[in-house]
Each structure stands twice: as structure tokens, then as C-alpha cells.
Amino acid sequence: MNGFIKRRKTKKVRVGDIFIGGDAPITVQSMTNTDTRNIEETIEQIKKLEEAGCQIIRVAVPDMEAAQAIGSIKKAISIPLVADILLITGWHWNP
């Protein structure tokens, strides 16, 4: 054993200008813990994470107001943004 963890084979995909998976180098990702609807606070947190070395950021999108905030947030940051869209419905399927 050479002391390194063996990486699982995965498909290489592009997120913004960064590649993840496959033979791409490991990237640092994080998720905000702000209310995405609070644009200024979310941007501030993303910029702090970017200064700390974060390369990809994820934000929660629980509703339409949060979805509408994404455009303003994206314009103010320079790292790729991934929106985690939360699907909550009152419909349930029972086989």
C-alpha cells in the first residue's frame, strides 16, 4: 500500500470552469448556511468561503423567492454556483 486512498472511477463533468470527477484534481466545495433569499448575507458568506479556498458553492433553493435571488448572487461571485432545489409536495405515491 502506498499510503494514498484509491479513488473510485467516476465520470468527469464540468461545473462552470472547473472539472470534477474522473481524473480531475479534488475540488473544495461548500454550502452556505444563510437564507438564500437574503442576497447580501449569502454573497458575503460565499466571498468568505472563496477566500478560504472554496472552489464550488452550493445554496439551498426552497422556494421561488430564493430561486429569483440566484441571478443577483451569481453576478456578485466568481466561483461556480450549484442550486440545491428542495422539492416538497403534499403528493405521496403509495404502491
N, CA, C and O atoms as a GROMACS GRO file, in nm:
protein
  380
    1MET      N    1   0.084  -0.119   0.000
    1MET     CA    2   0.000   0.000   0.000
    1MET      C    3   0.088   0.124   0.000
    1MET      O    4   0.188   0.130   0.072
    2ASN      N    5   0.052   0.222  -0.080
    2ASN     CA    6   0.136   0.341  -0.095
    2ASN      C    7   0.095   0.456  -0.003
    2ASN      O    8   0.153   0.564  -0.013
    3GLY      N    9  -0.003   0.437   0.084
    3GLY     CA   10  -0.042   0.542   0.176
    3GLY      C   11  -0.150   0.634   0.123
    3GLY      O   12  -0.199   0.720   0.196
    4PHE      N   13  -0.190   0.617  -0.002
    4PHE     CA   14  -0.294   0.700  -0.061
    4PHE      C   15  -0.425   0.623  -0.069
    4PHE      O   16  -0.425   0.501  -0.083
    5ILE      N   17  -0.533   0.694  -0.062
    5ILE     CA   18  -0.664   0.633  -0.080
    5ILE      C   19  -0.688   0.615  -0.229
    5ILE      O   20  -0.666   0.707  -0.307
    6LYS      N   21  -0.733   0.497  -0.268
    6LYS     CA   22  -0.761   0.472  -0.408
    6LYS      C   23  -0.892   0.540  -0.446
    6LYS      O   24  -0.994   0.519  -0.380
    7ARG      N   25  -0.889   0.622  -0.550
    7ARG     CA   26  -1.008   0.692  -0.596
    7ARG      C   27  -1.095   0.601  -0.681
    7ARG      O   28  -1.046   0.526  -0.766
    8ARG      N   29  -1.223   0.610  -0.657
    8ARG     CA   30  -1.320   0.536  -0.736
    8ARG      C   31  -1.330   0.598  -0.875
    8ARG      O   32  -1.322   0.720  -0.887
    9LYS      N   33  -1.345   0.517  -0.979
    9LYS     CA   34  -1.359   0.569  -1.114
    9LYS      C   35  -1.496   0.633  -1.130
    9LYS      O   36  -1.598   0.571  -1.102
   10THR      N   37  -1.496   0.759  -1.175
   10THR     CA   38  -1.620   0.833  -1.197
   10THR      C   39  -1.611   0.907  -1.330
   10THR      O   40  -1.503   0.917  -1.388
   11LYS      N   41  -1.722   0.956  -1.375
   11LYS     CA   42  -1.726   1.033  -1.499
   11LYS      C   43  -1.684   1.177  -1.470
   11LYS      O   44  -1.726   1.236  -1.370
   12LYS      N   45  -1.604   1.233  -1.556
   12LYS     CA   46  -1.558   1.371  -1.542
   12LYS      C   47  -1.667   1.464  -1.596
   12LYS      O   48  -1.713   1.448  -1.709
   13VAL      N   49  -1.708   1.561  -1.515
   13VAL     CA   50  -1.808   1.658  -1.556
   13VAL      C   51  -1.758   1.799  -1.527
   13VAL      O   52  -1.669   1.820  -1.444
   14ARG      N   53  -1.816   1.894  -1.598
   14ARG     CA   54  -1.775   2.035  -1.583
   14ARG      C   55  -1.879   2.112  -1.503
   14ARG      O   56  -1.998   2.102  -1.529
   15VAL      N   57  -1.832   2.188  -1.405
   15VAL     CA   58  -1.916   2.277  -1.325
   15VAL      C   59  -1.854   2.415  -1.341
   15VAL      O   60  -1.751   2.445  -1.280
   16GLY      N   61  -1.916   2.500  -1.423
   16GLY     CA   62  -1.852   2.629  -1.454
   16GLY      C   63  -1.723   2.604  -1.527
   16GLY      O   64  -1.722   2.536  -1.630
   17ASP      N   65  -1.613   2.657  -1.477
   17ASP     CA   66  -1.481   2.638  -1.538
   17ASP      C   67  -1.402   2.527  -1.470
   17ASP      O   68  -1.283   2.508  -1.498
   18ILE      N   69  -1.467   2.454  -1.380
   18ILE     CA   70  -1.398   2.351  -1.302
   18ILE      C   71  -1.449   2.213  -1.342
   18ILE      O   72  -1.569   2.194  -1.362
   19PHE      N   73  -1.357   2.118  -1.352
   19PHE     CA   74  -1.395   1.980  -1.376
   19PHE      C   75  -1.393   1.904  -1.244
   19PHE      O   76  -1.305   1.925  -1.161
   20ILE      N   77  -1.492   1.817  -1.226
   20ILE     CA   78  -1.495   1.729  -1.109
   20ILE      C   79  -1.514   1.586  -1.157
   20ILE      O   80  -1.570   1.562  -1.264
   21GLY      N   81  -1.466   1.492  -1.077
   21GLY     CA   82  -1.477   1.351  -1.113
   21GLY      C   83  -1.368   1.310  -1.210
   21GLY      O   84  -1.283   1.391  -1.249
   22GLY      N   85  -1.371   1.184  -1.248
   22GLY     CA   86  -1.272   1.131  -1.341
   22GLY      C   87  -1.131   1.151  -1.288
   22GLY      O   88  -1.102   1.121  -1.173
   23ASP      N   89  -1.044   1.202  -1.375
   23ASP     CA   90  -0.905   1.225  -1.335
   23ASP      C   91  -0.880   1.370  -1.292
   23ASP      O   92  -0.765   1.410  -1.276
   24ALA      N   93  -0.987   1.447  -1.273
   24ALA     CA   94  -0.972   1.586  -1.230
   24ALA      C   95  -0.920   1.592  -1.086
   24ALA      O   96  -0.948   1.502  -1.007
   25PRO      N   97  -0.845   1.695  -1.052
   25PRO     CA   98  -0.799   1.708  -0.914
   25PRO      C   99  -0.918   1.728  -0.820
   25PRO      O  100  -1.024   1.773  -0.862
   26ILE      N  101  -0.900   1.695  -0.695
   26ILE     CA  102  -1.005   1.711  -0.595
   26ILE      C  103  -1.034   1.860  -0.579
   26ILE      O  104  -0.942   1.942  -0.574
   27THR      N  105  -1.163   1.895  -0.571
   27THR     CA  106  -1.202   2.035  -0.553
   27THR      C  107  -1.263   2.055  -0.416
   27THR      O  108  -1.316   1.961  -0.355
   28VAL      N  109  -1.256   2.178  -0.368
   28VAL     CA  110  -1.314   2.214  -0.240
   28VAL      C  111  -1.452   2.274  -0.267
   28VAL      O  112  -1.466   2.372  -0.339
   29GLN      N  113  -1.554   2.212  -0.207
   29GLN     CA  114  -1.691   2.259  -0.221
   29GLN      C  115  -1.747   2.288  -0.083
   29GLN      O  116  -1.705   2.228   0.016
   30SER      N  117  -1.843   2.381  -0.078
   30SER     CA  118  -1.912   2.407   0.047
   30SER      C  119  -2.054   2.449   0.015
   30SER      O  120  -2.089   2.474  -0.100
   31MET      N  121  -2.135   2.457   0.120
   31MET     CA  122  -2.273   2.502   0.106
   31MET      C  123  -2.297   2.613   0.207
   31MET      O  124  -2.252   2.606   0.321
   32THR      N  125  -2.369   2.715   0.162
   32THR     CA  126  -2.399   2.825   0.254
   32THR      C  127  -2.499   2.779   0.359
   32THR      O  128  -2.575   2.685   0.338
   33ASN      N  129  -2.497   2.847   0.473
   33ASN     CA  130  -2.599   2.821   0.575
   33ASN      C  131  -2.684   2.946   0.597
   33ASN      O  132  -2.750   2.961   0.700
   34THR      N  133  -2.679   3.036   0.499
   34THR     CA  134  -2.762   3.156   0.504
   34THR      C  135  -2.896   3.128   0.438
   34THR      O  136  -2.914   3.027   0.370
   35ASP      N  137  -2.990   3.219   0.458
   35ASP     CA  138  -3.117   3.213   0.385
   35ASP      C  139  -3.087   3.272   0.248
   35ASP      O  140  -3.054   3.390   0.237
   36THR      N  141  -3.097   3.192   0.144
   36THR     CA  142  -3.062   3.235   0.009
   36THR      C  143  -3.140   3.359  -0.033
   36THR      O  144  -3.093   3.436  -0.117
   37ARG      N  145  -3.258   3.378   0.023
   37ARG     CA  146  -3.339   3.496  -0.009
   37ARG      C  147  -3.273   3.624   0.041
   37ARG      O  148  -3.303   3.733  -0.007
   38ASN      N  149  -3.182   3.611   0.139
   38ASN     CA  150  -3.106   3.725   0.189
   38ASN      C  151  -2.980   3.735   0.102
   38ASN      O  152  -2.875   3.679   0.134
   39ILE      N  153  -2.993   3.808  -0.007
   39ILE     CA  154  -2.889   3.813  -0.109
   39ILE      C  155  -2.757   3.864  -0.054
   39ILE      O  156  -2.652   3.802  -0.076
   40GLU      N  157  -2.759   3.976   0.017
   40GLU     CA  158  -2.634   4.037   0.066
   40GLU      C  159  -2.560   3.944   0.161
   40GLU      O  160  -2.439   3.926   0.150
   41GLU      N  161  -2.633   3.884   0.256
   41GLU     CA  162  -2.570   3.793   0.352
   41GLU      C  163  -2.512   3.670   0.282
   41GLU      O  164  -2.404   3.623   0.318
   42THR      N  165  -2.584   3.618   0.184
   42THR     CA  166  -2.538   3.500   0.111
   42THR      C  167  -2.413   3.532   0.032
   42THR      O  168  -2.318   3.454   0.031
   43ILE      N  169  -2.411   3.647  -0.035
   43ILE     CA  170  -2.291   3.688  -0.111
   43ILE      C  171  -2.172   3.705  -0.017
   43ILE      O  172  -2.062   3.660  -0.049
   44GLU      N  173  -2.194   3.768   0.096
   44GLU     CA  174  -2.085   3.788   0.193
   44GLU      C  175  -2.026   3.654   0.237
   44GLU      O  176  -1.904   3.639   0.245
   45GLN      N  177  -2.113   3.558   0.266
   45GLN     CA  178  -2.063   3.428   0.310
   45GLN      C  179  -1.989   3.356   0.198
   45GLN      O  180  -1.886   3.294   0.222
   46ILE      N  181  -2.040   3.364   0.077
   46ILE     CA  182  -1.973   3.299  -0.036
   46ILE      C  183  -1.834   3.358  -0.057
   46ILE      O  184  -1.739   3.284  -0.080
   47LYS      N  185  -1.822   3.490  -0.050
   47LYS     CA  186  -1.692   3.554  -0.069
   47LYS      C  187  -1.593   3.512   0.040
   47LYS      O  188  -1.474   3.494   0.011
   48LYS      N  189  -1.639   3.495   0.163
   48LYS     CA  190  -1.551   3.447   0.271
   48LYS      C  191  -1.507   3.303   0.244
   48LYS      O  192  -1.391   3.269   0.265
   49LEU      N  193  -1.600   3.220   0.197
   49LEU     CA  194  -1.565   3.082   0.164
   49LEU      C  195  -1.466   3.077   0.048
   49LEU      O  196  -1.373   2.996   0.049
   50GLU      N  197  -1.486   3.162  -0.050
   50GLU     CA  198  -1.394   3.167  -0.163
   50GLU      C  199  -1.253   3.208  -0.117
   50GLU      O  200  -1.154   3.152  -0.163
   51GLU      N  201  -1.245   3.306  -0.028
   51GLU     CA  202  -1.115   3.349   0.026
   51GLU      C  203  -1.047   3.235   0.102
   51GLU      O  204  -0.924   3.228   0.108
   52ALA      N  205  -1.127   3.146   0.160
   52ALA     CA  206  -1.072   3.033   0.235
   52ALA      C  207  -1.035   2.916   0.145
   52ALA      O  208  -0.983   2.816   0.192
   53GLY      N  209  -1.060   2.929   0.013
   53GLY     CA  210  -1.020   2.824  -0.080
   53GLY      C  211  -1.132   2.746  -0.144
   53GLY      O  212  -1.107   2.653  -0.220
   54CYS      N  213  -1.256   2.781  -0.114
   54CYS     CA  214  -1.370   2.712  -0.174
   54CYS      C  215  -1.372   2.738  -0.325
   54CYS      O  216  -1.351   2.850  -0.370
   55GLN      N  217  -1.397   2.631  -0.403
   55GLN     CA  218  -1.395   2.642  -0.548
   55GLN      C  219  -1.534   2.629  -0.611
   55GLN      O  220  -1.556   2.676  -0.723
   56ILE      N  221  -1.627   2.565  -0.542
   56ILE     CA  222  -1.765   2.548  -0.588
   56ILE      C  223  -1.855   2.572  -0.467
   56ILE      O  224  -1.828   2.522  -0.358
   57ILE      N  225  -1.962   2.649  -0.487
   57ILE     CA  226  -2.053   2.679  -0.376
   57ILE      C  227  -2.193   2.627  -0.408
   57ILE      O  228  -2.238   2.632  -0.522
   58ARG      N  229  -2.259   2.577  -0.306
   58ARG     CA  230  -2.398   2.531  -0.318
   58ARG      C  231  -2.486   2.617  -0.229
   58ARG      O  232  -2.446   2.657  -0.119
   59VAL      N  233  -2.606   2.645  -0.277
   59VAL     CA  234  -2.704   2.720  -0.199
   59VAL      C  235  -2.837   2.645  -0.203
   59VAL      O  236  -2.870   2.579  -0.301
   60ALA      N  237  -2.914   2.656  -0.094
   60ALA     CA  238  -3.046   2.594  -0.087
   60ALA      C  239  -3.148   2.684  -0.157
   60ALA      O  240  -3.144   2.806  -0.144
   61VAL      N  241  -3.237   2.621  -0.232
   61VAL     CA  242  -3.342   2.695  -0.302
   61VAL      C  243  -3.477   2.631  -0.263
   61VAL      O  244  -3.528   2.545  -0.334
   62PRO      N  245  -3.533   2.676  -0.149
   62PRO     CA  246  -3.656   2.614  -0.100
   62PRO      C  247  -3.784   2.669  -0.163
   62PRO      O  248  -3.891   2.608  -0.150
   63ASP      N  249  -3.774   2.785  -0.231
   63ASP     CA  250  -3.896   2.843  -0.288
   63ASP      C  251  -3.861   2.937  -0.403
   63ASP      O  252  -3.744   2.958  -0.435
   64MET      N  253  -3.964   2.993  -0.465
   64MET     CA  254  -3.946   3.079  -0.581
   64MET      C  255  -3.867   3.206  -0.547
   64MET      O  256  -3.787   3.251  -0.629
   65GLU      N  257  -3.888   3.263  -0.431
   65GLU     CA  258  -3.813   3.384  -0.392
   65GLU      C  259  -3.663   3.355  -0.388
   65GLU      O  260  -3.583   3.437  -0.432
   66ALA      N  261  -3.625   3.240  -0.334
   66ALA     CA  262  -3.484   3.201  -0.330
   66ALA      C  263  -3.432   3.178  -0.472
   66ALA      O  264  -3.319   3.215  -0.504
   67ALA      N  265  -3.515   3.117  -0.556
   67ALA     CA  266  -3.475   3.093  -0.696
   67ALA      C  267  -3.449   3.225  -0.768
   67ALA      O  268  -3.355   3.236  -0.847
   68GLN      N  269  -3.532   3.324  -0.742
   68GLN     CA  270  -3.516   3.454  -0.806
   68GLN      C  271  -3.391   3.528  -0.757
   68GLN      O  272  -3.339   3.615  -0.826
   69ALA      N  273  -3.344   3.495  -0.638
   69ALA     CA  274  -3.224   3.558  -0.583
   69ALA      C  275  -3.096   3.506  -0.648
   69ALA      O  276  -2.993   3.572  -0.642
   70ILE      N  277  -3.102   3.388  -0.710
   70ILE     CA  278  -2.983   3.324  -0.766
   70ILE      C  279  -2.912   3.414  -0.867
   70ILE      O  280  -2.790   3.423  -0.867
   71GLY      N  281  -2.988   3.480  -0.955
   71GLY     CA  282  -2.927   3.566  -1.056
   71GLY      C  283  -2.842   3.676  -0.996
   71GLY      O  284  -2.730   3.699  -1.042
   72SER      N  285  -2.893   3.743  -0.895
   72SER     CA  286  -2.818   3.851  -0.829
   72SER      C  287  -2.695   3.797  -0.758
   72SER      O  288  -2.589   3.858  -0.761
   73ILE      N  289  -2.710   3.681  -0.694
   73ILE     CA  290  -2.596   3.619  -0.624
   73ILE      C  291  -2.488   3.582  -0.724
   73ILE      O  292  -2.370   3.612  -0.703
   74LYS      N  293  -2.527   3.516  -0.832
   74LYS     CA  294  -2.431   3.470  -0.932
   74LYS      C  295  -2.352   3.586  -0.992
   74LYS      O  296  -2.232   3.572  -1.016
   75LYS      N  297  -2.417   3.699  -1.015
   75LYS     CA  298  -2.348   3.816  -1.072
   75LYS      C  299  -2.241   3.871  -0.979
   75LYS      O  300  -2.145   3.934  -1.025
   76ALA      N  301  -2.255   3.848  -0.848
   76ALA     CA  302  -2.164   3.907  -0.750
   76ALA      C  303  -2.051   3.815  -0.708
   76ALA      O  304  -1.964   3.856  -0.632
   77ILE      N  305  -2.049   3.691  -0.756
   77ILE     CA  306  -1.944   3.597  -0.715
   77ILE      C  307  -1.866   3.550  -0.836
   77ILE      O  308  -1.907   3.571  -0.950
   78SER      N  309  -1.753   3.486  -0.811
   78SER     CA  310  -1.670   3.442  -0.923
   78SER      C  311  -1.647   3.291  -0.928
   78SER      O  312  -1.575   3.242  -1.015
   79ILE      N  313  -1.708   3.216  -0.835
   79ILE     CA  314  -1.693   3.071  -0.838
   79ILE      C  315  -1.825   3.009  -0.884
   79ILE      O  316  -1.930   3.072  -0.871
   80PRO      N  317  -1.821   2.887  -0.938
   80PRO     CA  318  -1.944   2.821  -0.982
   80PRO      C  319  -2.043   2.803  -0.867
   80PRO      O  320  -2.005   2.774  -0.754
   81LEU      N  321  -2.170   2.822  -0.899
   81LEU     CA  322  -2.278   2.810  -0.801
   81LEU      C  323  -2.369   2.695  -0.842
   81LEU      O  324  -2.410   2.684  -0.957
   82VAL      N  325  -2.401   2.609  -0.746
   82VAL     CA  326  -2.493   2.498  -0.767
   82VAL      C  327  -2.614   2.521  -0.678
   82VAL      O  328  -2.599   2.542  -0.557
   83ALA      N  329  -2.733   2.517  -0.736
   83ALA     CA  330  -2.856   2.539  -0.661
   83ALA      C  331  -2.914   2.404  -0.618
   83ALA      O  332  -2.945   2.320  -0.702
   84ASP      N  333  -2.929   2.384  -0.488
   84ASP     CA  334  -2.994   2.264  -0.434
   84ASP      C  335  -3.143   2.296  -0.423
   84ASP      O  336  -3.187   2.363  -0.330
   85ILE      N  337  -3.219   2.247  -0.520
   85ILE     CA  338  -3.362   2.276  -0.524
   85ILE      C  339  -3.436   2.174  -0.439
   85ILE      O  340  -3.428   2.054  -0.462
   86LEU      N  341  -3.507   2.224  -0.341
   86LEU     CA  342  -3.580   2.139  -0.247
   86LEU      C  343  -3.721   2.117  -0.298
   86LEU      O  344  -3.797   2.213  -0.314
   87LEU      N  345  -3.756   1.994  -0.323
   87LEU     CA  346  -3.889   1.962  -0.373
   87LEU      C  347  -3.972   1.906  -0.258
   87LEU      O  348  -3.949   1.794  -0.213
   88ILE      N  349  -4.066   1.984  -0.214
   88ILE     CA  350  -4.155   1.942  -0.106
   88ILE      C  351  -4.297   1.954  -0.157
   88ILE      O  352  -4.341   2.063  -0.193
   89THR      N  353  -4.368   1.844  -0.158
   89THR     CA  354  -4.504   1.847  -0.209
   89THR      C  355  -4.596   1.776  -0.110
   89THR      O  356  -4.550   1.706  -0.019
   90GLY      N  357  -4.723   1.794  -0.128
   90GLY     CA  358  -4.821   1.724  -0.048
   90GLY      C  359  -4.866   1.594  -0.112
   90GLY      O  360  -4.953   1.524  -0.059
   91TRP      N  361  -4.806   1.562  -0.227
   91TRP     CA  362  -4.845   1.442  -0.300
   91TRP      C  363  -4.756   1.325  -0.260
   91TRP      O  364  -4.634   1.338  -0.255
   92HIS      N  365  -4.817   1.213  -0.231
   92HIS     CA  366  -4.743   1.092  -0.195
   92HIS      C  367  -4.794   0.975  -0.278
   92HIS      O  368  -4.914   0.960  -0.300
   93TRP      N  369  -4.702   0.892  -0.322
   93TRP     CA  370  -4.738   0.775  -0.401
   93TRP      C  371  -4.730   0.653  -0.312
   93TRP      O  372  -4.626   0.628  -0.251
   94ASN      N  373  -4.837   0.578  -0.304
   94ASN     CA  374  -4.838   0.455  -0.226
   94ASN      C  375  -4.869   0.338  -0.318
   94ASN      O  376  -4.982   0.325  -0.365
   95PRO      N  377  -4.771   0.254  -0.345
   95PRO     CA  378  -4.793   0.141  -0.438
   95PRO      C  379  -4.890   0.039  -0.380
   95PRO      O  380  -4.919  -0.061  -0.445
   0.00000   0.00000   0.00000
